[in-house]
Amino acid sequence: MNNFIIAKIIIVFSSLSYLSVSFLRNYNSPENIEKRCILKFEKDFKNNLETSHEEWNQILDLADNNYLKCMGIPKY
């Protein structure tokens, strides 16, 4: 009986370890990081018709800088 409990604990621990490593590998893949960053800053790229050209350029520059920062790409 004692061996059965130890085996269950080992199986549960191994399964949780495998699932956590698998999740982190998938979560930190470059494709998923890019998707999260695009969704996060997508609203910055929506053009309001009442926005002037200069203001719109500033909005785009800010969104571009935020996107690069999110992706971990150095600005210069």
C-alpha positions as semicolon CSV with decimal commas, in nm:
position;residue;x (nm);y (nm);z (nm)
1;M;0,000;0,000;0,000
2;N;0,281;0,236;0,086
3;N;0,451;0,175;-0,251
4;F;0,127;0,261;-0,432
5;I;0,106;0,602;-0,259
6;I;0,470;0,676;-0,340
7;A;0,412;0,578;-0,704
8;K;0,108;0,809;-0,725
9;I;0,308;1,099;-0,580
10;I;0,590;1,041;-0,829
11;I;0,346;1,021;-1,121
12;V;0,164;1,339;-1,015
13;F;0,489;1,530;-0,964
14;S;0,629;1,411;-1,298
15;S;0,309;1,503;-1,481
16;L;0,298;1,851;-1,329
17;S;0,664;1,907;-1,411
18;Y;0,615;1,798;-1,771
19;L;0,305;2,015;-1,813
20;S;0,474;2,322;-1,666
21;V;0,783;2,284;-1,887
22;S;0,563;2,229;-2,192
23;F;0,351;2,534;-2,111
24;L;0,653;2,760;-2,056
25;R;0,817;2,643;-2,377
26;N;0,498;2,716;-2,573
27;Y;0,426;3,045;-2,392
28;N;0,776;3,181;-2,455
29;S;0,799;3,080;-2,820
30;P;0,878;3,373;-3,054
31;E;0,550;3,331;-3,242
32;N;0,341;3,356;-2,925
33;I;0,539;3,652;-2,794
34;E;0,480;3,831;-3,124
35;K;0,106;3,754;-3,115
36;R;0,075;3,886;-2,759
37;C;0,263;4,204;-2,846
38;I;0,055;4,264;-3,158
39;L;-0,270;4,221;-2,967
40;K;-0,144;4,441;-2,683
41;F;-0,058;4,736;-2,908
42;E;-0,310;4,685;-3,189
43;K;-0,543;4,947;-3,046
44;D;-0,269;5,211;-3,081
45;F;-0,273;5,170;-3,460
46;K;-0,642;5,247;-3,507
47;N;-0,665;5,581;-3,687
48;N;-0,922;5,826;-3,562
49;L;-1,054;6,050;-3,841
50;E;-1,025;6,357;-3,618
51;T;-0,654;6,301;-3,551
52;S;-0,411;6,536;-3,725
53;H;-0,128;6,402;-3,937
54;E;0,139;6,512;-3,687
55;E;-0,046;6,365;-3,391
56;W;-0,104;6,041;-3,583
57;N;0,271;6,016;-3,657
58;Q;0,347;6,058;-3,285
59;I;0,094;5,787;-3,199
60;L;0,254;5,550;-3,452
61;D;0,604;5,622;-3,320
62;L;0,494;5,555;-2,962
63;A;0,316;5,233;-3,061
64;D;0,619;5,119;-3,262
65;N;0,852;5,184;-2,968
66;N;0,619;5,000;-2,729
67;Y;0,596;4,705;-2,968
68;L;0,974;4,681;-2,999
69;K;1,009;4,702;-2,620
70;C;0,749;4,426;-2,579
71;M;0,934;4,204;-2,828
72;G;1,262;4,266;-2,645
73;I;1,428;4,427;-2,947
74;P;1,667;4,712;-2,861
75;K;1,570;5,045;-3,011
76;Y;1,919;5,132;-3,136
